[in-house]
Amino acid sequence: MERLREWIDEGRVDTVIVAGVDLQGRMYGKRCMAKAFIRDLSESVHTCDCNFGWDVEKMLIPGLEFTGWHTGYGDMTLVPDLATLRLYPWFDKTALILCDTYDHHGKLVSVAPRTILRRQLERAKSLGYRVMAAPEIEFFLFKETLESSRDKDYNNLNEMSRYISDYDIFRSSMDEWIVGPMRRNFDAAGIEIEGNKAEWGHGQFEINLVYTEALEMADRHVIFKNGVREMAALNGVQATFMAKWNSQHSGNGCHLHMSLWNDDRPAFYDPKAKLHISDTMRHFLGGNMALAKDLQLFYAPTINSYKRYEDLSFAPTLLTWGGDNRTTAFRVAGEVKSMRLENRIPGSDCNAHLTYAAMIGAGLYGIENKIEPIGPYIENNAYTLPDPPKLNRTLHEAADALEGSIPARKILGDDVVDHYVGVARWEIKEFDRYVTDWERRRYFELI
């Protein structure tokens, strides 16, 4: 709080964004005048609990136990986590504080994404581990405004580039006018960027965040996505983190790297073990493979998420693992302190806190139950394996898998599982009642 007072006294800050994380992994909350925040709001800010009861378009979802007309849509409390205080440099004189969400009885709201991650980190700590993580986040940019893309009904959009640009320095140089300031603004906000590159798709980018503690990284991940969208819009550009924005273009992945540590010692590395994979890492991987389908809803939360899973696309379709092999779902990467597990299942549309929580929870379950990885270590093309287990290919399959998963209920709790299954069922119902462009093109004239 003293740092915020100094910023106010120096004239650097007059506005504080007080934000929680919603079901879709977006920030919600209020902008407060900084002096009023310090005087009146530093302990709590009230918001409606509908923030955990509506879909991506803010349509209220019926049938949720946590909130609804049956509860009167009351308040819940955002309690600032002052450790998250940072400048928000792409807006003048603005700071940001992320919050945990509490109910009227002073208890953490169980379905809040930040709560779900905190509880898995507490499990890890009880087993003697701390968790480190970092994502590779992909997104597309378009030479469109928020209004122009909406007016076009998101068809025939002007991509930032119109050719495949993967790793192309010339292409990333041409886009440096927008991406360079993003990197610098994130750095000023305490979100360290490792690097960025042009990706495969037309106007697609990948930015990697520097490894750190899992809760801090999930917070940075949420701020990053919000910041990209904001900075793009402020410069007359449109960003999307959709998993698959166009059937003719590549998907947006969010490869998640994670490792466990015993104090300052890497728990995943064993110089005497095969492939240097410790028992801890092997069982962490085993748990993630065993529960990948059960928890896939948290890696792929929308109808669109499952359009990204295509053979020979660098997105996994099968439950496989290997080393330096981008055809597998899980990769064992690095050596000694850099030894880590890469989960290639999540898309960029995932909710960071839920995704990290799912991966940690599955891994700890594997350690506790000494679960072995599924199938062999794959050194060649995993897409050509004759009969490996397949990942879920629809949101419906993923919702069924989560709903019926005894391990997921044990790890996350019935209330969390039921809440997010309810959200998924609503999304499926909304999709099923709409006529798509594909249906019109296929049937309107020809049937």
Buried (B, 14 or more C-beta within 10 A) or exposed (E): EEEBEEBBEEEBBBBBBBBBBBBBBBBBBBEBBBEEBBEEBBEBBEBBBBBBBBBBEEEBBEEBEBBBEEEEBEEBBBBBBBEBBBBBBBBEBBBBBBBBBBBEEEEBBBBBBBBBBBBBBEBBEEBEBBBBBBBBBBBBBBBBBBEBBEEEEBEEBBBBBEEBBEEBEEBBEBBEEBBEBBBEBBEEBBBBBEEBBBBBBBBBBBBBBEBBBBBBBBBBBBBBBBBBBBBBEEBEBBBBBBBBBBEEBBBBBBBBBBBBBEEEEBBBBBEEEEEBBBEBBBBBBBBBBBBBBBBBBBBBBBBBBBBBBBEEBBBBBBBBBBBEBEBBBBBBBBEEBEBBBBBBBBBBBBBBBBBBBBBBBBBBBBBEEEBEBBBEBBEEEBBEBEEBBEBBBBBBBBBBBBBEBEBBBEBBBEBBBBBBBBBBBBBBEBBEEEEEEEEEEEEEEEE
